[in-house]
Amino acid sequence: MTRRPILVVDDDPSILSTLAEFLQMEGYVVETAVNGAEALDCIDRTAPSIILLDMRMPVLDGWGFVRALRERGQSMPLVVMTAARDAHQWASEVGAAAYLAKPFNLVDVLDAVERLTPPGGGGGGTLPSVA
């Protein structure tokens, strides 16, 4: 089965590499970006099945990225990743399908990815915390 890639967007190199390596070990194809502008370029090259998105990043933050995505008419499941206390609110603001509070457990990441990328694509649902 060929899966569309997962796009992980985070400016913290250790989080980016940990998530990419973990998801690849679980059999997923992973693309990475260090900010929203780089993520938009990545989306031009590939059609990710889901985006794991940090909100606070340089160059183009999570809010700006989502705004640009909507302006392009593109939509895909988002999982907000943040250490902010108001993670639920931030995820709601951008229409995310879920959020992960940092620091998060890798099992929770996998749960969110599996839940939001069922066979045949799709995704969505309510806004649960998976951490």
C-alpha positions as CSV (number, residue, x, y, z in Angstrom):
1,M,0.0,0.0,0.0
2,T,1.4,3.4,-1.0
3,R,0.7,6.1,1.5
4,R,0.9,9.8,0.9
5,P,3.6,11.4,3.1
6,I,3.2,13.0,6.4
7,L,4.5,16.5,6.7
8,V,6.2,17.5,10.0
9,V,6.7,21.2,10.5
10,D,8.8,22.3,13.5
11,D,11.7,24.7,14.0
12,D,13.2,22.5,16.7
13,P,15.7,20.2,15.0
14,S,15.5,17.5,17.7
15,I,11.7,17.3,17.5
16,L,11.8,17.3,13.7
17,S,14.3,14.5,13.5
18,T,12.7,12.4,16.3
19,L,9.3,12.5,14.7
20,A,10.6,11.9,11.2
21,E,12.7,8.9,12.3
22,F,9.9,7.5,14.5
23,L,7.2,7.7,11.8
24,Q,9.6,6.3,9.2
25,M,10.2,3.3,11.5
26,E,6.4,2.9,11.6
27,G,6.4,2.6,7.8
28,Y,5.3,6.2,6.9
29,V,6.9,8.4,4.3
30,V,7.8,11.6,6.0
31,E,8.6,15.1,4.6
32,T,9.9,17.8,7.0
33,A,10.0,21.6,7.1
34,V,11.5,24.0,9.6
35,N,8.9,26.8,9.1
36,G,5.6,27.5,7.3
37,A,7.2,28.9,4.2
38,E,9.3,25.8,3.7
39,A,6.2,23.7,4.4
40,L,4.3,25.5,1.6
41,D,7.1,24.7,-0.8
42,C,6.9,21.1,0.3
43,I,3.2,21.0,-0.4
44,D,3.9,22.2,-3.9
45,R,6.1,19.1,-4.4
46,T,3.9,16.5,-2.6
47,A,0.4,16.1,-1.3
48,P,0.7,15.1,2.3
49,S,-2.0,13.1,4.0
50,I,-1.6,15.0,7.3
51,I,0.4,17.8,8.7
52,L,1.9,17.9,12.2
53,L,2.3,21.6,12.7
54,D,4.2,23.6,15.3
55,M,2.6,27.0,15.8
56,R,5.6,29.2,17.0
57,M,8.2,29.3,14.2
58,P,10.3,31.9,12.5
59,V,9.8,33.1,8.9
60,L,6.2,31.9,8.7
61,D,4.4,30.7,11.9
62,G,1.6,28.1,12.1
63,W,-1.2,30.7,11.8
64,G,0.4,32.3,8.7
65,F,0.9,28.8,7.2
66,V,-2.7,27.8,7.7
67,R,-3.9,31.2,6.3
68,A,-1.7,30.7,3.2
69,L,-3.0,27.1,2.8
70,R,-6.6,28.3,2.9
71,E,-5.8,31.1,0.4
72,R,-4.6,28.4,-2.0
73,G,-7.8,26.4,-1.5
74,Q,-5.9,23.5,0.0
75,S,-7.1,21.5,3.0
76,M,-5.7,18.5,4.8
77,P,-5.9,17.3,8.4
78,L,-3.7,19.3,10.8
79,V,-2.4,18.2,14.2
80,V,-1.1,21.2,16.1
81,M,2.0,20.6,18.3
82,T,2.6,23.2,20.9
83,A,3.9,23.7,24.5
84,A,1.4,26.5,25.0
85,R,-1.2,26.2,27.8
86,D,-3.9,27.2,25.3
87,A,-3.1,24.5,22.8
88,H,-6.8,23.6,22.4
89,Q,-7.7,27.1,21.6
90,W,-4.9,27.5,19.1
91,A,-5.9,24.2,17.4
92,S,-9.5,25.4,17.2
93,E,-8.4,28.7,15.7
94,V,-6.7,27.0,12.8
95,G,-9.3,24.2,12.3
96,A,-7.0,21.5,13.4
97,A,-8.3,17.9,13.7
98,A,-6.3,17.4,16.9
99,Y,-3.5,18.7,19.0
100,L,-0.5,17.4,20.9
101,A,0.8,19.2,23.9
102,K,4.6,19.3,24.1
103,P,6.3,17.4,25.5
104,F,4.3,14.5,23.9
105,N,4.6,10.8,23.9
106,L,5.4,9.2,20.5
107,V,2.6,6.7,21.0
108,D,0.2,9.6,21.0
109,V,1.7,10.9,17.8
110,L,1.2,7.6,16.2
111,D,-2.4,7.4,17.5
112,A,-3.2,10.8,15.9
113,V,-1.6,9.9,12.6
114,E,-3.3,6.5,12.4
115,R,-6.7,8.0,13.4
116,L,-6.5,10.9,10.9
117,T,-5.1,8.9,7.9
118,P,-7.3,5.9,7.4
119,P,-6.9,3.7,4.4
120,G,-8.1,5.6,1.3
121,G,-7.2,9.0,2.8
122,G,-9.6,11.3,4.5
123,G,-9.5,12.2,8.1
124,G,-11.1,14.8,10.4
125,G,-13.3,14.5,13.3
126,T,-13.5,16.4,16.6
127,L,-10.7,18.2,18.3
128,P,-9.3,15.8,20.8
129,S,-6.1,16.1,22.7
130,V,-4.1,13.0,22.0
131,A,-1.6,13.7,24.8
